[in-house]
Amino acid sequence: MPGLTLHKAGPGLTVQDLGRPGWKAQGLSTGGAADPLAVLEAAALLGTAPNHAVIEMMGFGGTFSVSEGTYFALTGAVMQADIDGVAVPHNTTHFLPAGAKLTIGGVSKGVYGYLALAGGITTTPIMDSRATHLTAGIGKLLAAGDTLPIGADPARMPVPVNLPTDDRFSGGVLRVMPGPQTSSFSDQTLAAFAETTFRRNPRGNRQGIRLDYDGKGFGTQGGLTLVSDLIVPGDIQMTGDGVPYILLAECQTIGGYPRIGSVVPADLPKVAQAAPGTAFRFRFLSVAEADATATNQAAQLHQLKERCAPVLRDPHDIADLLGYQLISGATRGDDLERP
């Protein structure tokens, strides 16, 4: 079976896919990639199923090699990368020959980068998913010396392709839908929340991030005491001292802090990819407006595939140029019919 070997590994490498939906009643959150859009981008680039497992890299990558050549793509956070010293562009398909060294360095934009292989990571599924869920004790951090099974590259791609993407590394406006406790905050508090500029605190992980701001805290009316209830990624929990936390993929399933609202799923990649210091503002939507932002994964993948385009390359830079069918036929030169 083909394998991917880690010769060096950054501190936050895990195997991820789109997670484990349907287990919240048993106390297990969906988990999966912190930036699921990056997993769909990889599937669009490589022409693979969206549930293929990938390697998630938080802040820094590592050095990798494969036992059998395969196509791959790097999505999510922009990370410096090369194959045996030759630079590898982001959001583009590339071929990694057997034995060559793929080196992925630190991020230049974003937080979570993804290494996706054409055959996917084929570790044994647990509860129908290969996703590592560290808080639940499923899987582990990857380390130098690990070798992971990978699927065979189903078919070599005729030409490299690139996927232009919108910027999701610079913060900006996050759209928020009302939640069960939104009405527990006064109109003045909600207005102040929408007018405040927040900054991503260095404290944060796959469970969620803390936001810093200037001014007094955002409390509920009358010091509301709540019974713990269901929470989901995107929920904005307000601690007792009025500090907001936005929950992410590996959050717990229930909580008792009041929630001022919930970031719509379409904007969560901005939250996951926000480096410390990134600035955010919030804009409240009605439930109907929030519903209008929803797109299922199949539709997202279709839209991403439509945006993929062939990469134009200089023939001088194509190492395997002679392996391509450059003409459709050949003649002796003297066999053309004369008038």
Long-range contacts (C-beta under 8 A, 24 or more apart in sequence): 1-122, 1-149, 1-150, 2-66, 2-67, 2-68, 2-70, 2-119, 2-149, 2-150, 2-151, 2-152, 3-66, 3-67, 3-147, 3-148, 3-149, 3-150, 4-64, 4-65, 4-66, 4-117, 4-121, 4-147, 4-148, 4-149, 4-150, 5-64, 5-65, 5-66, 5-67, 5-146, 5-147, 6-62, 6-63, 6-64, 6-142, 6-143, 6-144, 6-145, 6-146, 6-147, 6-148, 7-62, 7-63, 7-64, 7-65, 7-101, 7-144, 8-62, 8-63, 8-103, 8-144, 9-62, 9-142, 9-143, 9-144, 9-146, 10-57, 10-58, 10-59, 10-60, 10-61, 10-62, 11-58, 11-59, 11-60, 11-141, 12-56, 12-57, 12-58, 12-59, 12-60, 12-141, 13-55, 13-56, 13-57, 13-58, 13-61, 13-62, 13-141, 13-142, 13-143, 14-55, 14-56, 14-132, 14-134, 14-139, 14-140, 14-141, 14-142, 15-53, 15-54, 15-55, 15-56, 15-121, 15-123, 15-130, 15-131, 15-132, 15-139, 15-142, 15-148, 16-53, 16-54, 16-55, 16-56, 16-114, 16-130, 16-131, 16-132, 17-51, 17-52, 17-53, 17-54, 17-129, 17-130, 17-131, 18-50, 18-51, 18-129, 18-131, 18-297, 19-129, 19-131, 19-249, 20-127, 20-128, 20-129, 20-131, 20-133, 23-127, 24-230, 24-253, 27-253, 28-127, 28-133, 28-136, 28-253, 29-133, 29-136, 29-233, 29-249, 29-250, 29-251, 29-252, 29-253, 30-233, 30-249, 31-129, 31-131, 31-132, 31-133, 31-136, 31-138, 31-249, 31-250, 32-129, 32-131, 32-249, 33-112, 33-114, 33-131, 33-249, 34-58, 34-111, 34-112, 34-206, 34-248, 34-249, 34-250, 34-272, 35-76, 35-77, 35-112, 35-114, 35-269, 35-272, 35-273, 36-249, 36-269, 36-297, 37-168, 37-269, 37-300, 38-75, 38-76, 38-112, 38-113, 38-114, 38-269, 39-75, 39-114, 39-116, 40-297, 40-300, 40-301, 40-304, 41-73, 41-75, 41-76, 41-91, 41-163, 41-165, 41-304, 42-73, 42-75, 42-114, 42-116, 43-116, 43-301, 43-304, 44-163, 44-301, 44-304, 44-305, 44-307, 44-308, 45-73, 45-75, 45-91, 45-92, 45-93, 45-116, 45-161, 45-162, 45-163, 45-308, 46-71, 46-72, 46-73, 46-93, 46-116, 46-117, 46-118, 46-157, 47-157, 47-305, 48-116, 48-118, 48-120, 48-154, 49-120, 50-297, 50-298, 50-301, 52-116, 52-117, 52-119, 52-120, 52-121, 52-151, 53-120, 53-121, 53-122, 53-123, 53-130, 53-131, 54-114, 54-115, 54-116, 54-117, 54-120, 54-121, 55-114, 55-115, 55-116, 55-121, 55-142, 56-112, 56-113, 56-114, 57-104, 57-112, 57-113, 57-114, 57-115, 58-111, 58-112, 59-106, 59-107, 59-111, 60-104, 60-105, 60-106, 60-107, 61-103, 61-104, 61-105, 61-106, 61-113, 61-115, 62-103, 62-104, 62-144, 63-101, 63-102, 63-103, 63-104, 64-96, 64-101, 64-102, 64-103, 64-104, 64-115, 65-96, 65-98, 65-99, 65-100, 65-101, 65-102, 66-96, 66-98, 66-117, 66-150, 67-98, 68-98, 68-152, 68-153, 69-95, 69-96, 69-97, 69-98, 69-153, 70-95, 70-96, 70-117, 70-118, 70-119, 70-150, 70-152, 70-153, 71-95, 71-96, 71-117, 71-118, 71-153, 71-156, 71-157, 72-96, 72-102, 72-115, 72-116, 72-117, 72-118, 73-116, 74-104, 74-113, 74-114, 74-115, 74-116, 75-113, 75-114, 75-116, 75-163, 76-110, 76-112, 76-113, 76-114, 76-273, 77-107, 77-109, 77-110, 77-111, 77-112, 77-113, 77-169, 77-273, 78-107, 78-108, 78-109, 78-110, 78-113, 78-169, 79-104, 79-105, 79-106, 79-107, 79-108, 79-113, 80-104, 80-105, 80-106, 80-108, 81-105, 89-162, 91-162, 91-163, 91-164, 91-165, 92-160, 92-161, 92-162, 92-163, 92-311, 93-157, 93-160, 93-161, 93-162, 93-311, 94-160, 95-156, 107-275, 109-169, 109-273, 109-275, 110-168, 110-169, 110-273, 110-275, 111-272, 111-273, 111-274, 111-275, 112-272, 112-273, 117-150, 117-151, 117-153, 118-151, 118-153, 118-154, 119-150, 119-151, 119-152, 119-153, 119-154, 120-150, 120-151, 121-148, 121-149, 121-150, 122-148, 122-149, 122-150, 122-151, 123-148, 123-149, 133-250, 134-206, 134-250, 135-206, 135-207, 135-250, 135-252, 159-310, 159-311, 160-310, 160-311, 160-313, 161-308, 161-309, 161-310, 161-311, 162-308, 162-309, 162-310, 162-311, 163-304, 163-307, 163-308, 163-309, 164-307, 164-309, 168-269, 168-270, 168-273, 169-273, 169-274, 169-275, 169-278, 170-278, 171-200, 171-270, 171-274, 171-278, 171-279, 171-280, 172-270, 172-279, 172-280, 172-281, 173-280, 173-281, 173-282, 173-283, 174-263, 174-267, 174-270, 174-271, 174-280, 174-281, 174-282, 174-283, 175-263, 175-264, 175-266, 175-267, 175-282, 175-283, 175-285, 175-289, 175-290, 175-293, 176-236, 176-260, 176-261, 176-262, 176-263, 176-264, 176-282, 176-283, 176-284, 176-285, 177-261, 177-262, 177-264, 177-284, 177-285, 177-286, 177-287, 177-289, 177-290, 178-261, 178-284, 178-286, 178-287, 179-235, 179-259, 179-260, 179-261, 179-262, 180-229, 180-259, 181-220, 181-224, 181-226, 181-258, 181-259, 181-260, 182-259, 182-260, 182-261, 184-220, 184-221, 184-224, 184-258, 185-218, 185-219, 185-220, 185-221, 185-258, 185-260, 186-221, 189-218, 189-219, 189-220, 189-221, 190-260, 190-284, 192-218, 193-218, 193-260, 193-282, 194-281, 194-282, 194-283, 194-284, 196-281, 196-282, 197-279, 197-280, 197-281, 198-244, 198-279, 198-280, 198-281, 198-282, 199-277, 199-278, 199-279, 199-280, 200-274, 200-275, 200-276, 200-277, 200-278, 200-279, 200-280, 201-276, 202-276, 204-276, 205-248, 205-250, 206-248, 206-249, 206-250, 207-247, 207-248, 207-250, 207-251, 207-252, 208-237, 208-245, 208-246, 208-247, 208-248, 208-251, 209-245, 209-246, 209-248, 209-271, 209-274, 210-243, 210-244, 210-245, 211-243, 211-244, 211-245, 211-246, 211-280, 216-242, 217-241, 217-242, 217-243, 218-242, 218-244, 218-260, 220-258, 224-258, 226-256, 226-257, 226-258, 227-256, 228-254, 228-255, 228-256, 229-254, 229-255, 229-256, 230-254, 231-255, 231-259, 232-262, 233-265, 233-268, 234-262, 234-263, 234-264, 234-265, 234-268, 234-271, 235-259, 235-262, 235-263, 236-260, 236-261, 236-262, 236-263, 236-282, 246-271, 248-272, 264-290, 264-293, 264-294, 265-293, 265-294, 266-293, 266-294, 266-295, 267-293
